[in-house]
Structures are given as structure tokens and as C-alpha cells.
Amino acid sequence: MNKFWLYLALAFVTTTTMFACSPDNKNQDSAHNVKDNRASLEQTIEQGSTADWIKQAKEHAQQTVTAKSLEQMKQELLPHERVFIPEHGQAPYPVVLFLHGCSGATATHEQDWAKRYNEIGVAVIAIDSYAGRSTDWNDACNFTKMTPWERSGDIAVIIDSLKDRDFADPTQVYLTGFSHGALTIWSFLEQLSHNETPLSLTQLPEHNYQNVIKGSFLFYGSCPTEWTVNINTLMLLGDADRYIDESVCQNYAKIHPSNAGNFELVVYPDVTHTFDHAKPNQANVEAGSRYNEAATLDAWHRIKTIIEADSNAQ
């Protein structure tokens, strides 16, 4: 069995469990359902059928997700995004699309990263994949709704919207995702490789994505499948992450297609999941996630170097 799927299932189960006891816990039924879900997934893991569980989740999404038009998707997404525009320099700016983890958007996390990007003249659009759809994050963490193969459509929708934004350079786009957001970007790269349309869209907007997307920066995701589009990717993991097995990406790095853009893998020693959250909530702390300033600054140095090299090459 691919160890990634075991860790992935544990990540979703643990994340769901630790957020279920929120301060405004409205009813006990949801906590009971989470407990049931955890038990069923743990049984799946014990039986060695986690890969089948993921396969079934994808098939379920393919059968149940209703594809929407580009305009309908924009109506759901654009009113709920958070936009951070540099205060210096001159528009249009390169743009980073920021994809949150399965527990949902976190304002402080977005602000911390947006400040860094803005300081080097890069705008940030933080996509909220849940708010305009009444999506419960528990369902996303459980892979019953808003799976990466559906959520990947958000990337295409926002890229298409850039042509209508004066502050944005629609030809200079970077993607960054965290956990579920990282898996969403990975799914999008896979779909582009196979000329597949994200499950949420009736039609993929026509863009030369390999030219538009200058790079992707993935935090504590994984490397489940091969993709072949020519887009450079940086994967940032910690070897003390309870939820992600770094060896999966280490093995993938050995077989990544040579014509598929550069794939750089960085594994930080003694670093956990959500290591770049300077203000993690208590549930993350109790789950073992710890902020690591050194790893966060190193990750930023690597990202900044890539973006500045791209800018100088123009």
C-alpha cells in the first residue's frame, strides 16, 4: 500500500477530530459523526485498503459533483476572496494564488504571507473555497465534498479573472497551497497533464497555463501521481509531520519527468505540519504542529529567489 494514502487519511481524520470541538460547538451529533468517520477510516487503514478508499472518494466525486459554468464559479468565489496589493511599485503586478488547507481560510496566515509577497512587489489573492458554497470544512477534510479534483477548478477560475483586474499581470501567476491546498494544486497539474477539466467546471477556460503559471509552492502536501506539464514546483515538507510521509515525495523526485519543469523537494528536520503558522490555533498546537521560524524563513528565501530570478529573466 502507498504509505501516502495512509498518512493522508490520518490527516483528514485527525484534522476533522481536532476542529470538531470548536468554541461554538452547536450540537453533539456532528462530534458523533466525526467519531464514526474516524472509526471507519481507522478500520480502512488497518485493512490496508486506504488506496481503495481514496479511489472510491474520487469516483464518488466524479459521480456527484455538478459541473458549473465559469461565470457561476466566479460568482461563488470572487466575493469571498481576500486581495493584498503591494503599496509600492507599479501595476500590473505578478500574482500569487493562495489556497488554504482543509480547515478553511485563516486570516493571520494569509496576512503573514501576503506581507512577504507584497514587499517584493507581488500581489496575493487568497481564495476561500468554502464561504460562497456553504461548504463545511469537515466534509472537505473527509473527502466527501470539495475534493482536490473538484477544488482545482478554483485555480482556473481565478486565473481567468485576472484579465479583468488592473492590478494583476495575467501572464505572471504563481500558485501556493497548504496541505489540502497543496493537493489541490497537484491535482490541477495532473489534470492539465491529461487534458482533463476539473470536476467543478463544465469547460476549462482557454489559457496557455504552462506559460501563465510561472511556478507552484507547495507546503506539507504530497506527491501521489505523476504530472508532465512544464511548470516548476517547490515542495516543502517536515520530517516530523504526523500526517505526511516525506518518503513518498522523495521517491517521486527520483521519477519526476525531466520535461515536466523542475521539481525541488526540501525536507526540514524536526519540522511539523503547519510549520509556517506563526499564530496556530490551540487545536493545531495540541495536534503537535509547531511554528518553526527558521524553516519558514528558509522557505520564503527559496520562494523569493525563484520569483526574483523570473523577474530578472524578463
C-alpha positions in Angstrom: 0.0 0.0 0.0 1.3 3.5 -0.8 2.1 5.0 2.6 1.0 8.4 1.4 -2.7 7.4 1.4 -2.4 6.1 5.0 -0.9 9.4 6.1 -3.4 11.3 4.1 -6.4 9.5 5.6 -4.9 10.1 9.1 -4.5 13.7 8.3 -8.1 14.2 7.3 -9.4 12.2 10.3 -7.2 13.9 12.8 -7.9 17.4 11.4 -11.6 16.7 11.5 -11.4 15.5 15.0 -9.4 18.3 16.4 -11.6 21.0 14.9 -14.9 19.4 15.8 -14.7 20.7 19.4 -14.9 24.4 18.4 -15.8 27.1 20.9 -19.3 27.3 19.4 -19.9 23.6 19.4 -23.5 23.8 18.3 -24.6 20.2 18.6 -23.2 16.8 19.7 -24.4 15.0 16.5 -21.5 16.4 14.5 -19.0 15.2 17.0 -20.6 11.8 17.0 -20.4 11.7 13.2 -16.8 12.7 13.3 -16.1 9.8 15.8 -17.9 7.4 13.4 -15.9 8.7 10.5 -12.7 8.2 12.4 -13.5 4.7 13.3 -14.4 3.7 9.8 -11.3 5.2 8.4 -9.1 3.6 11.0 -10.6 0.3 10.1 -9.9 1.0 6.4 -6.3 1.7 7.3 -6.0 -1.5 9.3 -7.4 -3.5 6.4 -4.8 -2.0 4.1 -7.4 -0.6 1.8 -6.7 3.2 2.1 -5.8 3.5 -1.6 -9.2 2.0 -2.4 -10.8 4.5 0.0 -9.2 7.4 -2.0 -10.1 5.8 -5.3 -13.7 5.5 -4.1 -13.7 9.1 -2.9 -12.6 10.2 -6.4 -15.2 8.1 -8.1 -17.9 9.4 -5.7 -16.8 13.0 -6.6 -16.9 12.2 -10.3 -20.5 10.9 -9.9 -21.9 13.5 -7.6 -20.2 16.8 -8.4 -22.3 19.1 -10.6 -20.1 21.0 -13.1 -20.8 24.7 -13.2 -20.2 27.5 -15.7 -17.2 29.8 -15.4 -19.4 32.7 -14.6 -21.3 30.8 -11.9 -18.0 29.8 -10.3 -16.8 33.4 -10.3 -20.0 34.5 -8.5 -19.3 31.9 -5.8 -15.6 32.7 -5.4 -14.8 36.4 -6.1 -17.0 38.0 -3.4 -15.2 36.0 -0.7 -11.6 36.3 -1.7 -9.0 38.4 0.2 -6.8 40.6 -2.1 -3.4 42.0 -1.0 -1.9 44.6 -3.3 1.7 46.0 -2.9 1.9 49.6 -1.7 4.9 50.3 -3.8 5.9 49.6 -7.4 3.7 49.9 -10.4 0.8 47.7 -11.6 0.3 45.3 -13.1 1.9 43.0 -10.5 2.7 39.3 -10.6 0.1 37.4 -8.6 0.2 34.6 -6.2 -3.0 32.5 -5.8 -3.1 31.3 -2.1 -5.1 28.1 -1.4 -5.9 27.3 2.3 -5.9 23.9 4.0 -9.0 21.8 4.5 -9.8 23.5 7.8 -10.5 26.7 5.9 -9.1 30.2 5.4 -7.0 31.6 8.3 -6.6 35.4 8.2 -3.4 35.6 10.1 -1.7 33.0 7.9 -2.8 34.9 4.8 -1.6 38.2 6.2 1.8 36.9 7.1 2.5 35.5 3.7 0.9 38.4 1.8 3.2 40.9 3.7 6.2 39.0 2.4 5.0 38.8 -1.2 3.8 42.4 -1.2 7.3 43.6 -0.1 8.8 42.2 -3.3 6.1 43.7 -5.5 3.8 40.6 -5.8 0.0 40.7 -5.2 -1.8 37.9 -3.4 -5.3 36.6 -3.9 -6.3 34.3 -1.1 -9.0 32.1 -2.4 -11.8 31.0 0.0 -13.1 27.8 -1.5 -15.8 27.3 1.1 -17.6 30.6 2.0 -19.6 31.1 -1.2 -20.7 27.4 -1.3 -21.7 26.8 2.3 -19.1 24.1 2.4 -18.5 22.5 5.8 -14.7 22.1 6.2 -15.4 18.7 7.9 -16.7 17.4 4.6 -13.7 18.6 2.7 -11.3 17.1 5.3 -13.3 13.8 5.0 -13.1 13.9 1.2 -16.8 13.8 0.8 -17.1 17.3 -0.6 -14.8 19.8 -2.3 -12.1 17.2 -3.0 -8.9 18.4 -4.7 -10.2 17.1 -8.1 -13.2 19.5 -7.8 -11.5 22.4 -6.0 -8.8 22.5 -8.7 -11.4 24.4 -10.8 -10.9 27.4 -8.4 -7.4 27.9 -9.8 -8.6 28.1 -13.4 -11.4 30.4 -12.5 -9.2 32.9 -10.7 -6.6 32.8 -13.4 -9.3 33.6 -15.9 -10.5 36.6 -13.8 -7.1 38.2 -13.8 -7.6 39.7 -17.2 -10.3 42.0 -15.7 -8.1 43.2 -12.8 -6.0 46.3 -13.4 -3.5 45.4 -10.6 -2.7 41.9 -11.9 -0.4 40.7 -14.6 -2.4 37.7 -16.0 0.8 36.3 -17.6 2.7 36.1 -14.3 1.0 33.8 -11.9 2.3 31.6 -9.0 0.4 29.1 -7.0 0.9 28.3 -3.4 -1.1 25.8 -1.4 -1.1 24.3 2.1 -2.0 20.7 2.9 -5.4 20.2 1.1 -4.5 23.3 -0.9 -1.2 21.7 -2.0 -3.0 18.6 -3.0 -5.5 20.8 -5.0 -2.6 22.3 -7.0 -1.1 18.9 -7.5 -4.4 17.7 -8.9 -4.6 20.7 -11.2 -1.2 19.9 -12.6 -2.2 16.3 -13.1 -5.4 17.4 -14.9 -3.5 19.7 -17.2 -1.1 16.9 -18.0 -4.0 14.7 -19.2 -6.1 17.5 -20.8 -8.8 16.9 -18.1 -11.2 19.5 -16.9 -11.6 20.0 -13.1 -14.8 18.3 -11.9 -16.4 21.6 -10.9 -16.2 23.2 -14.4 -18.2 22.5 -17.5 -15.3 23.7 -19.5 -11.7 24.6 -18.8 -11.0 28.3 -19.7 -8.6 28.5 -22.6 -5.2 29.7 -21.4 -1.7 28.5 -22.1 -1.4 27.5 -18.4 2.2 26.4 -18.9 3.2 29.9 -19.9 0.9 31.7 -17.4 1.8 29.7 -14.3 5.4 30.5 -13.5 5.7 28.2 -10.6 4.0 26.5 -7.7 5.0 26.4 -4.0 3.5 23.5 -2.0 3.6 23.2 1.8 3.1 19.9 3.6 1.3 18.2 0.7 2.3 15.0 -1.0 3.2 13.6 -4.4 0.6 11.0 -5.2 0.6 10.9 -9.0 2.8 11.9 -11.9 2.2 15.1 -13.9 4.0 16.3 -17.1 3.2 19.9 -17.7 6.2 22.2 -17.8 5.7 24.1 -14.5 8.4 24.4 -11.9 7.4 23.2 -8.4 8.9 23.6 -4.9 7.6 21.1 -2.3 8.3 22.0 1.4 7.9 19.2 4.0 8.9 18.5 7.6 10.2 15.1 8.7 8.3 15.4 12.0 4.9 15.8 10.2 2.4 13.3 11.7 0.2 13.4 8.6 2.5 13.4 5.6 5.2 10.8 4.8 8.1 12.6 3.2 9.4 9.4 1.7 6.6 9.5 -0.9 7.9 12.7 -2.3 11.5 11.6 -2.0 10.6 8.6 -4.2 8.6 10.7 -6.6 11.5 13.1 -7.0 13.5 10.2 -8.5 11.0 9.6 -11.3 9.6 13.1 -12.0 9.6 13.5 -15.8 12.6 15.6 -17.0 10.4 17.6 -19.3 7.8 18.5 -16.6 9.5 21.5 -15.1 11.9 21.5 -12.2 10.7 19.6 -9.1 12.6 20.7 -6.0 12.0 18.9 -2.7 13.0 20.3 0.7 12.5 18.3 3.8 13.2 20.2 7.1 14.5 18.1 10.0 12.3 18.1 13.2 9.6 20.2 11.5 5.9 19.5 11.7 2.7 20.1 9.8 1.6 23.8 9.5 5.2 24.8 10.5 4.7 28.2 8.9 1.7 29.2 11.1 3.2 31.9 13.4 -0.1 32.0 15.3 -1.5 28.5 15.2 -4.8 27.8 16.9 -4.8 25.7 20.1 -6.2 22.7 18.2 -3.2 22.7 15.9 -0.8 23.0 18.9 -2.4 20.1 20.7 -2.1 18.1 17.5 1.6 18.5 17.5 2.1 21.3 15.0 4.8 23.8 15.9 5.8 27.0 14.3 9.3 26.9 13.0 10.7 30.3 12.2 13.9 29.0 10.7 12.1 26.7 8.3 9.6 29.4 7.4 12.3 31.9 6.6 14.2 29.4 4.6 11.1 28.5 2.6 10.5 32.2 2.0 14.1 32.7 0.9 13.7 29.9 -1.7 10.4 31.3 -3.0 11.7 34.8 -3.1 14.8 33.7 -5.0 12.6 31.9 -7.6 10.3 34.9 -8.2 13.2 37.4 -8.4 15.1 35.2 -10.9 11.9 35.0 -13.0 11.6 38.8 -12.9 15.2 39.4 -13.8 14.9 37.0 -16.7 12.2 39.0 -18.4 
